[in-house]
Amino acid sequence: MADKPVIVAGAGVGGLSAALALATAGRYVIVIERAPALAEFGAGLQLAANATRRLAKWGALERLKELATAPAAVDLRAASDGAVIATVPVGESEERWGSIYLVAHRADLLTALTETAARSPNIEIRLGCSLEGWHADGKGVTVHVEGRPDLEGAALIGADGLRSRVREGMGLATPDGPRYSGRTSWRALLPADSVPAAMLQPRSNLWLGAGAHLVHYPLRNASVLNVVAVVEDEWTDLDAPDFWASHGNASFLASRFQGWSEDIRALIPAAPEWKRWPLYERKAVRSWARGRVAVLGDAAHAMAPFLAQGAAQAIEDADALGLAFAAHPGDETAALDAYQRMRVARANRVQRASRMQGI
């Protein structure tokens, strides 16, 4: 089976990381992505040492460091007056935890992953390919792609996000489906000249208040300030095609930050636009693999953002996947079983902890 490619559905952070990890393990990978282009959506990501050490392993970290910011610290601040409650010295991450701590725009992380993948002779990315379904047997996996010929592979990895077609087809849990958390995330990038100079210092700031929190840090050589606000909110339309990036009403957001520091209240009208992103989770399950098919990232364990570990856990998944394939050459079923045994307990534990952190 080693002559057949591993097919990865989804070219997001998890899918591209999986491709790099599998290629490092000596496998040929075809990544299929339904979007016609790798769009610049999303906002900032915090990448702790557990993520960056794996990016370094695949050769993607140096490129990311050119695009990202290495904050000296994370300051936890009180909502009412901005007083610093505690400081985490993440600038010492390399010495203390073995790898650098970075903040980056999601698009810049995708750029680093895509450019690294493009240099690999073992990775092929096919855009505009929407997965319709698959059939797996002892000989391999046949993947059906809308409007295109079937793909024949040795295994299928579903890195296709919250509304995963791969997870749906595997039937991992009954009932199953994304569950709304009762909160929305509001994201904006503010030009440097529209914010106080102090906010452009290389520090990440987490403001904590009743029913809401807000994070801000500079990106792209301090040319912009990334702001993410999480508030209690209503949401009913998961089926909207742009549910992850709908336009947000700034006056509604401002109503959630009455009584907060003047600096925070001033940020809200200063943003050119706000994107509103409902926060969904997935039910924790004990199995991510069935035969030659498995899921990773949000398809396996979509989680609340309160530990800033969503992207990092997808990257950890990918690394475990690569290690499992290296340990079981030519036996995809054994590799996927080993992969889930390495990852399910830890990812579910982080998922639970992320949820509890937001309560």
Sequence and secondary structure as in RCSB ss.txt:
>XXXX:A:sequence
MADKPVIVAGAGVGGLSAALALATAGRYVIVIERAPALAEFGAGLQLAANATRRLAKWGALERLKELATAPAAVD
LRAASDGAVIATVPVGESEERWGSIYLVAHRADLLTALTETAARSPNIEIRLGCSLEGWHADGKGVTVHVEGRPD
LEGAALIGADGLRSRVREGMGLATPDGPRYSGRTSWRALLPADSVPAAMLQPRSNLWLGAGAHLVHYPLRNASVL
NVVAVVEDEWTDLDAPDFWASHGNASFLASRFQGWSEDIRALIPAAPEWKRWPLYERKAVRSWARGRVAVLGDAA
HAMAPFLAQGAAQAIEDADALGLAFAAHPGDETAALDAYQRMRVARANRVQRASRMQGI
>XXXX:A:secstr
 TTS EEEE  SHHHHHHHHHHHHTT  EEEEESSSS    S EEEE HHHHHHHHHTT HHHHHHHSB  SEEE
EEETTT  EEEEE GGGHHHHHSS  EEEEHHHHHHHHHHHHHT TTEEEEES  EEEEEEETTEEEEEETTS  
EEESEEEE   TT HHHHHHT SSS S EEEEEEEEEEEEEGGGS GGGGSSEEEEEEETTEEEEEEEETTTTEE
EEEEEEE     TTSTTGGGEE  HHHHHHTTTTS HHHHHHHHHSS  EEEEEEE    S  EETTEEE THHH
H   STTS HHHHHHHHHHHHHHHHHHSTT HHHHHHHHHHHHHHHHHHHHHHHHHHT 
